[in-house]
Amino acid sequence: MLPEQTVFVYRSKQETEVFDEPGEVLPVPLFASELHLTVKDLFAWLLE
């Protein structure tokens, strides 16, 4: 069984965004706008 892989994005004065599909692209700050990081990529990197 795979562990739950969910990313919560908290931004000031905005609703919390929830990303739990492997192919979803995560939001990044403007200075990193060329970075396209998916939920799957993030957890692969963290679990390395």
PyRosetta script that sets phi, psi and omega in degrees:
from pyrosetta import init, pose_from_sequence

init()
pose = pose_from_sequence("MLPEQTVFVYRSKQETEVFDEPGEVLPVPLFASELHLTVKDLFAWLLE")
pose.set_psi(1, 131.3)
pose.set_omega(1, 179.6)
pose.set_phi(2, -79.1)
pose.set_psi(2, 144.3)
pose.set_omega(2, 176.0)
pose.set_phi(3, -69.4)
pose.set_psi(3, 155.9)
pose.set_omega(3, 176.9)
pose.set_phi(4, -65.2)
pose.set_psi(4, 134.2)
pose.set_omega(4, -179.4)
pose.set_phi(5, -125.3)
pose.set_psi(5, 93.2)
pose.set_omega(5, -177.2)
pose.set_phi(6, -128.2)
pose.set_psi(6, 138.3)
pose.set_omega(6, 177.7)
pose.set_phi(7, -117.1)
pose.set_psi(7, 127.5)
pose.set_omega(7, 175.6)
pose.set_phi(8, -105.9)
pose.set_psi(8, 128.9)
pose.set_omega(8, 179.4)
pose.set_phi(9, -111.8)
pose.set_psi(9, 118.3)
pose.set_omega(9, -179.8)
pose.set_phi(10, -106.1)
pose.set_psi(10, 124.4)
pose.set_omega(10, 177.1)
pose.set_phi(11, -127.4)
pose.set_psi(11, 143.9)
pose.set_omega(11, -179.7)
pose.set_phi(12, -56.6)
pose.set_psi(12, 130.7)
pose.set_omega(12, 175.4)
pose.set_phi(13, 61.0)
pose.set_psi(13, 25.4)
pose.set_omega(13, 176.7)
pose.set_phi(14, -134.7)
pose.set_psi(14, 159.7)
pose.set_omega(14, 175.8)
pose.set_phi(15, -67.8)
pose.set_psi(15, 149.1)
pose.set_omega(15, 175.9)
pose.set_phi(16, -66.8)
pose.set_psi(16, 134.1)
pose.set_omega(16, 176.6)
pose.set_phi(17, -100.2)
pose.set_psi(17, 141.4)
pose.set_omega(17, -179.7)
pose.set_phi(18, -119.9)
pose.set_psi(18, 128.2)
pose.set_omega(18, 179.5)
pose.set_phi(19, -122.2)
pose.set_psi(19, 117.0)
pose.set_omega(19, -178.6)
pose.set_phi(20, -134.9)
pose.set_psi(20, 5.4)
pose.set_omega(20, 175.6)
pose.set_phi(21, -97.1)
pose.set_psi(21, 132.7)
pose.set_omega(21, -175.2)
pose.set_phi(22, -53.3)
pose.set_psi(22, -34.2)
pose.set_omega(22, -175.9)
pose.set_phi(23, -90.0)
pose.set_psi(23, -2.0)
pose.set_omega(23, -179.3)
pose.set_phi(24, -67.4)
pose.set_psi(24, 134.0)
pose.set_omega(24, 177.9)
pose.set_phi(25, -85.8)
pose.set_psi(25, 130.0)
pose.set_omega(25, -177.8)
pose.set_phi(26, -81.5)
pose.set_psi(26, 145.8)
pose.set_omega(26, 176.9)
pose.set_phi(27, -70.6)
pose.set_psi(27, 147.1)
pose.set_omega(27, 178.7)
pose.set_phi(28, -132.9)
pose.set_psi(28, 160.0)
pose.set_omega(28, 177.0)
pose.set_phi(29, -65.1)
pose.set_psi(29, 159.6)
pose.set_omega(29, -178.4)
pose.set_phi(30, -54.9)
pose.set_psi(30, -37.9)
pose.set_omega(30, -178.1)
pose.set_phi(31, -66.6)
pose.set_psi(31, -15.4)
pose.set_omega(31, 179.6)
pose.set_phi(32, -115.2)
pose.set_psi(32, 28.7)
pose.set_omega(32, -172.5)
pose.set_phi(33, -60.2)
pose.set_psi(33, -20.5)
pose.set_omega(33, 178.7)
pose.set_phi(34, -82.5)
pose.set_psi(34, -8.6)
pose.set_omega(34, -179.6)
pose.set_phi(35, -81.4)
pose.set_psi(35, 124.9)
pose.set_omega(35, 177.2)
pose.set_phi(36, -118.3)
pose.set_psi(36, 93.9)
pose.set_omega(36, -175.8)
pose.set_phi(37, -109.3)
pose.set_psi(37, 123.9)
pose.set_omega(37, 177.9)
pose.set_phi(38, -96.0)
pose.set_psi(38, 166.6)
pose.set_omega(38, 176.1)
pose.set_phi(39, -56.6)
pose.set_psi(39, -45.3)
pose.set_omega(39, -179.6)
pose.set_phi(40, -61.2)
pose.set_psi(40, -44.9)
pose.set_omega(40, 178.7)
pose.set_phi(41, -60.5)
pose.set_psi(41, -44.2)
pose.set_omega(41, -178.7)
pose.set_phi(42, -60.5)
pose.set_psi(42, -48.0)
pose.set_omega(42, -177.8)
pose.set_phi(43, -72.4)
pose.set_psi(43, -30.7)
pose.set_omega(43, 175.6)
pose.set_phi(44, -62.7)
pose.set_psi(44, -42.2)
pose.set_omega(44, 179.1)
pose.set_phi(45, -66.9)
pose.set_psi(45, -43.7)
pose.set_omega(45, -178.9)
pose.set_phi(46, -67.3)
pose.set_psi(46, -33.4)
pose.set_omega(46, -175.7)
pose.set_phi(47, -92.8)
pose.set_psi(47, 6.5)
pose.set_omega(47, -179.8)
pose.set_phi(48, -61.7)
pose.dump_pdb("model.pdb")
